[in-house]
């Protein structure tokens, strides 16, 4: 396919983050092109000034129209539909947004929701028509009627193992029915049932047909009646522009009345909300960065769906409005870069935005989007305003695919510094400063009372719950509003916290993750998650925790005293680990590390398995007569070390290098050399070494003892981390007859730019309300979205608890101090 192409005329400078003041008068696409190309050197991007034509569109797979006339949309829609080209139409007008998708007569979706296929362990299958399948009652199977499943490892009724995907009908949380099993053998034991994602075919109407017979996706069920009215109103708006050659003027009653009249012509006899249509006309010249970010994020995700067939597309119209953001004042433009925003909100709010002092915590994917939007809306651009961004991390290459303020030449530099510099280029008036300090109790001298008291609000862009809870407590204490947002792949949420009005972030928490029993992790794993968690625990138990304990033992005189006060067998375990690290397993050269890694491999994947099978032989039965190795208990088999097996040798190499790094000993990447140093007593071909053969690490001499702990990086793992962690789950998988893991062991949170853009756009709409000082709780919206389904939903924030202190009404939702100086903590007078 041809490279992505941008087509544009040349309007005045709008609030677009890739245009600069010096670009005024230039073609918009040509001015944007070089900055856009910096995002990814592997994507070829071109621009053109040619008028849209069938010849120009024919080579492309997907066409996206923005800010186009209805006439243009119709002929492009007809051409694309008849030539198998996917079409996305996106438009925004102030606080209103519109999105349309046409992906042809037969769009095939290979994965409707992006979730991992479900699986469950089978405990019984009956013979009959239909046959009924019962799953183990450890957890609900999670299937739905109409799902397709396959079976593996079924003993007795083995015909199921060779069947293709079978459609099911759910009978209960642990049971479902399948087809005719009356001719199959008798079920004996075992089996795993796995969900199969079947292709889904969707037919789209062409734009001309969809205008007359629209299918709409509802984004806010509190406004479910609005999308049809906006559908007609948008068509009336196009008619007005065609007749007058311009959009309706801001707050012009005559133009608004004409738009209402044109809407009645489009939808004769329909019940209309005239106030909504007048507001659409008032905002026809509005241009808001947050709404652009939200609609743009959705549109970009639809393009990904169109080319990949992954995730369910929007069918076919989506209309959005955020009228809760509106103030009660007149609007007039000022011939500035913010005219599109002033046309919606007025000059007074623009001045308030410029005077705001905001703290952005984190400069990752969400932090970059927040800063970009803040620069576009003019937050902190006045003489009294400022934005402070903090992030202690440095930029890594893997950040570049979703943190768009960074470029390849920024790698290894501080995120906060480069993000601040990037948004300063977007809007030179932005007053932004950067800090490298993390937020936490240890930096409260940096972010002290004076710092927080001067703020107008905080925007979180954090990636862990503990930091979120800490910032929430700080905002509660200092009575500052908080914008909280997060993403997980195609999922995202926005929460707004308003002092004295809504509950805080800490007021409600997600249920804790289900813990995996220790006995299951060590002896009876039956799912990928079990072996991955085992691998993480194993890594920390070998390379992190012992090293930390050793360093505390060597530097802290009270370490032993504190350790002896631990409960149960913990004191013995900790002190034995210290003794092994400093005495019995202390390496003095590289061959020691290789020998240690090889011994550990045998202990975990051969000796321990043999001991387990000695205690519980494969044919052993329980007191009830059932086989011990049945149900969730999967019978393992010991592995035999093979130096010619790349998996086995990679494990030893990775473990030996990490062990050596902990003690400051030089390692090796030479596979042949590592194989030579394998202990002779283990594989029969080892090489003996003399102390003079290898240089001993200097830190082993007296006074230089220090053990460096190894951590699993949350993002891109180092070479030895990758080799050490995946083989750990894969080896027990082989012991327990399970497939190789393809998941990431680092618990990396997936992030994609489309979801981030949409989520931050919604967060910045709440910013408008906070700056205006809205006091009606119903004006604010918490948002939840999943672009894979697709789903967008809104809810009113929960009100903070209201109590009485000394007879005075008081709420504890977002403050630690009640009116008139009456102190209170957790509802107790003091």
C-alpha positions, 0 to 999 in steps of 0.5 A, a space after each residue: 500500500 502507498 504511504 500515509 498521505 495528508 491533504 490540507 488547505 491553509 487556514 489560520 493557525 489553529 490549536 494544533 500541536 505540530 504547527 508553530 507561529 512561523 508556520 502561519 501562511 504555509 500549507 498545513 500538511 506541508 508544515 506538519 509533515 517533517 515533525 510528524 515524520 520524526 515520530 517513526 523513521 520506519 513509516 513513510 509519510 507524504 503530503 499533497 496539494 492535489 484536489 481529492 479525486 478518485 485517482 488519488 484515493 484509489 491506491 489506499 486501503 483506508 481513507 480518513 476525512 476530517 473537517 470536510 463538507 457533506 458533499 465531499 463525504 458522500 462522493 468519497 463514501 460512494 467511491 470507497 464503498 464500491 472499491 473496497 476501501 475503508 472510510 472513517 469520517 471524523 469531525 469536531 465542533 467545539 464540545 461536539 464530536 462526530 465519528 462515522 465508519 464504513 468498512 465495506 459489505 463484509 468486514 471480517 473481525 478475527 478478535 472481537 474484544 482483545 481478551 485472552 481466550 478463556 480456559 477451564 479444567 474439565 471434571 466431567 463430560 456426560 454422554 448424550 444429546 447434547 452432552 454436558 460438560 462440568 468444569 472444576 469448581 475452583 473458578 467460574 468458566 466465564 464462557 457465554 452462550 454462542 462461544 466456540 471451544 476446543 478440548 485437549 487432554 481428555 482421557 476416555 472420551 478422546 474423540 473430543 480432542 480431535 473435534 474442531 471448535 464446538 459451539 456451546 450453550 451455558 447452563 451455569 457458572 460451571 457447566 455448559 452443553 455441547 453437541 451430541 456425545 452419545 457415540 463417544 467413549 466413556 469419560 475417564 478423567 482430565 481435560 482442558 476446554 479452551 475458548 476459540 475466537 471465531 471470525 465475525 462478519 459485519 456488514 456496513 452501509 455506505 454513508 449515503 444509506 447510513 445518513 437515512 438509516 443510522 446505526 448509532 453507538 451510545 456513549 452516555 446513557 444519561 443523554 441517550 436521546 441526543 445522538 439522533 438529534 445531533 445526527 440531524 443537526 450535523 446535516 443541517 449544519 452542513 446545509 447552512 455552511 453550503 448556503 452561506 459559505 461559512 459556519 454559524 457565528 458564535 452566540 449568533 441567535 439568527 444563525 442558530 435559529 436558521 440551523 434549527 429550521 434547517 434541522 426541521 427540514 432534514 427531520 420533518 415531524 421529529 421531536 427536537 431539542 432546540 436548545 441542543 441544536 442552538 448550542 451546536 450552532 453557537 459552537 460551530 467555529 469552536 476548536 478544542 484540543 481535548 475534544 480533538 484528542 478524544 475523537 482523534 483517539 477513537 478515529 485512529 483506533 478505528 483505522 487500526 481495526 480497519 487494517 488489522 481486523 482486530 477488535 470490533 469496529 464502531 457501527 456506524 455513527 458515534 456522536 459525543 457532547 460535553 456541554 457540562 463544561 459550558 460556563 454562563 457568559 457571553 463569548 467573543 473571539 480575540 484573534 489569538 491562537 485560542 479563538 476556537 476555545 474562546 468561541 466556546 467558553 469566552 475570554 474570561 475562562 481563557 484568562 483563568 486557564 492562563 493563571 492556573 498552577 498545575 502539578 503533573 506527576 509523571 511524564 510517561 504516555 499519559 503525562 505526555 498527552 496531558 502536557 500536550 493538551 495543557 499547552 494547546 488549551 493555554 493552561 499556565 501560559 499567563 504571567 501568573 500561571 505555571 506547570 510543574 512536571 516531575 518524573 525520575 525516569 529516563 527515556 528508553 527506546 521502548 517508550 517511543 511508540 507511545 510517548 510521542 513527545 520524545 524522539 530517538 535522540 532523547 533516549 537516556 535523557 530525563 523524561 521530565 526535562 525533554 517533555 517540558 522542552 517539547 511542549 514549550 516548542 508547541 506553545 512558547 508562552 507555556 510556563 513549564 518547569 521540570 523536576 527529577 524527584 519522585 513523589 513520596 514521603 522522602 521528597 516532602 521537603 521538596 514538595 512541601 507546604 509552600 509548593 502544594 499551597 500554591 497549586 490550583 490542582 494536580 494531574 496524575 500520570 502514574 503507573 502504580 497504585 501506591 503512588 496514586 494513593 500517596 498523591 491522593 492523600 496529599 491532595 486531600 490534605 491540601 484540599 486540591 482537585 485531582 485529575 486521575 486517569 489510567 489505561 490498560 491496552 484498549 481500556 481506560 478510565 478517568 476520575 475527577 476528585 473535587 474538594 468538599 464535593 466528590 469522594 477521593 481516589 482512596 475512597 474506593 479500591 479495586 478488589 485485590 488480585 486473587 492470590 495463588 496458593 504456595 503449594 500450587 505454585 511449587 508443586 501443582 501448577 496448571 495455568 500459565 499464570 502459575 508458572 509465570 508467578 513462580 518464575 518471578 518469585 524464583 528470580 527475586 529469591 535468587 538475585 534480589 532478596 538475598 543480596 539485599 539481606 547480605 548488604 543489610 547484614 554487613 552494614 546494619 548492626 541491628 539486622 540480626 536482632 530485627 530478623 530474629 523477631 520475625 514470625 515463624 521460620 523466617 529468621 532461620 530462612 533469612 539467616 541461612 540465605 545470608 550464610 549461603 551468600 557469604 560462605 557456602 555458595 560464595 563464588 570467587 570466579 566465573 566457573 563457580 557461577 556456572 557450577 552454581 547455575 547448573 546445580 540450581 537447574 538440576 535441583 529445580 527441574 530434576 531432583 525436586 520433581 523426582 522427590 515429588 513423584 517419589 512421594 506421590 507416584 503417578 498411579 497413587 489414589 486418594 482415600 476416596 479412590 480417585 487418582 491423586 494426579 487428576 483434576 488441577 493436579 497435573 503429573 510432572 516428569 523430571 527433565 534430563 540436562 542436555 548441554 546441546 539443548 539451547 533452552 537448558 544452556 541459555 538458562 545456565 548462561 543467564 543464571 550464571 551471568 546474573 549471579 556473577 553480576 551480583 558479586 562483581 565477577 566478569 561473565 561470558 556470552 560465549 556458549 561454547 566456553 560456558 559448556 566447557 565450564 559445566 561441572 564434570 560430575 554433572 554432565 561428564 564433560 566438564 573442564 577442571 580449572 585452576 585459580 590462576 586460570 580466571 581473574 578473581 574479582 577485586 571486591 572479594 578481598 577484605 573490606 570490599 564485600 558487597 553483593 549487588 541485587 538484580 531487579 526485573 525491569 518493568 519495561 525493556 528487560 536486559 539480555 540476561 533478565 530475558 533469558 533467565 525469566 522465560 526459561 524458568 516458566 518454560 522448564 516447569 511447563 515442560 515438566 508438567 506437559 504444558 506449552 511454552 509461555 508467550 506472555 511477558 514475565 515482567 508484568 508490563 502494563 500495555 499502553 497504546 497511543 489511541 487509548 491514551 489520547 482519548 482518555 486524556 482528552 476526556 480528563 482535560 474536559 473535566 479540567 475546564 469544569 475545575 477551572 470554572 469552579 463548577 459546584 454541581 456534582 452532576 456537572 462532572 463525569 467519570 469516564 470508562 472506555 474500552 476501544 476494543 468492544 467498542 464501549 464508552 460510558 460515563 458516570 457521575 462521581 460519588 459524593 463525599 461522606 457528610 458528617 457533623 462535627 460539634 454540630 456543624 455539617 462537614 464532609 470528609 471526602 476531600 479535606 482534612 480540615 472542616 469549616 471554621 478551623 474545626 480540626 478533624 481526623 477520620 471523623 474524630 474530634 480533637 
